[in-house]
Amino acid sequence: MDTGLKDKVVFITGASGGIGAAVAELMAAEGARLVLHRHKGQKRATALAERLPGDPLVVTADVAREDQVETAFEAALKRWGQIDVLVANAGIWPEQAAPVHEMTLARWQQVMDVNLTGVFLSTRAFFRHLARRRPPDAALILMGSTAAMFGEEGHAAYAAGKAAITHGLTLSLKNEIVRLSPGGRVNAVCPGWTRTPMAAAGLKDDDAVRSVLQTRSLTKIAEPKDVAAAVVYLASPVLAGHVSGQILTVAGGMEGRLLHRPDTVNPAQA
């Protein structure tokens, strides 16, 4: 099926690995012209660009830095002249858990700077371009997380930032984008555990994986392409042309998370 993405310019933040790279691969297969953003991971981003068709542009920026984000978008526009789709995927996950009473302000600010302010700055640059160009059917896809829906013990900053994206920005920006692009749409994707470098450490813990899989109907960990397919669907003006303000969960039917492992609960004390 024709997705309508051929020759669309798609700007993907955090495209050097994991979900971002999978999105780039599927978008390239649809004939899109790509802007691959990376902060670190220069070798991965370069290798990805070299193996994809269409001569993708690689841009470098710390998404929490206003000047760097603006420079990256200027480079994209200089190369392609337009941006039709923004996939705001860049984000960080501190590996070490930190309860709120032990969390430093520096950690809280670092997570919010990248995961929330970074999305704001990228989205603002994209919307400013839309305000000048007024395209018929732009699309913004925000990358949330099941942590936004169920919380994440030891990672409250991450959960709070993702919840702000999915519930605050998605639902607000769907009404703003149509003032700039009549058929413009804003949606969010919320992955659960996905087999990416960011999740590698957690996936080594068999007990943790077992507990997570007990909360869903599909007892498997998502692959990056599973999430990427949802992003392509929401970006497509053909497949999702009348879908906006939606939060699409890609988590194998997750209903929640176990707070206690079976071996830590004593029925006699219940």
VENMOPE-V688531 format. One record per backbone hydrogen bond with DSSP energy under -0.5 kcal/mol. CO is the residue of the C=O (numbers start at 0). NH is the residue of the N-H. Records with the same first field share a line. If there is no record, write none. Layout:
# VENMOPE-V688531
CO->NH ; NH
This chain:
# VENMOPE-V688531
0->2
2->237
4->7
7->9 ; 32
8->10 ; 83 ; 84
9->11 ; 34
10->12 ; 86
11->36
16->19 ; 20
17->21
18->22
19->23
20->24
21->25
22->26
23->27
24->28
25->29
26->31
27->30
30->6
32->9
33->56
34->11 ; 36
35->58
36->14
37->60
40->44
41->45
42->46
43->47
44->48
45->49
46->50
47->51
51->54
56->35 ; 58
58->37
60->62
61->64
63->65
64->68
65->69
66->70
67->71
68->72
69->73
70->74
71->75
72->76
73->77
74->78
75->79
76->80
83->138
84->10
85->87 ; 140
86->12 ; 88
87->142
98->101 ; 102
99->102
103->107
104->108
105->109
106->110
107->111
108->112
109->113
110->114
111->115 ; 116
112->117
115->119
116->120
117->121
118->122
119->123
120->124
121->125
122->126
123->127
124->128
125->129
126->130
127->131
128->132
129->133
135->182
137->184
138->85
139->141 ; 186
140->87
141->143 ; 188
144->147
145->148 ; 149
146->150
151->154
153->97
154->158
155->159
156->160
157->161
158->162
159->163
160->164
161->165
162->166 ; 167
163->167 ; 168
164->169
167->171
168->172
169->173
171->174 ; 175
172->176
173->177
175->178
176->179 ; 180
180->183
184->139
185->244
186->141
187->247
188->143 ; 190
189->249
190->145
192->221
193->195
195->198 ; 199
196->199
198->202
199->203
200->203
201->204
203->205
204->208
205->209
206->210
207->211
208->212
209->213
211->214
212->215
214->254 ; 255
216->218
217->219
221->194
222->225 ; 226
223->227
224->228
225->229
226->230
227->231
228->232
229->233
230->234
231->235
235->239
239->242
241->243
245->187 ; 247
246->248
247->189
248->250
249->191
251->216 ; 217
260->263
261->264
263->265
264->266
265->268
266->269
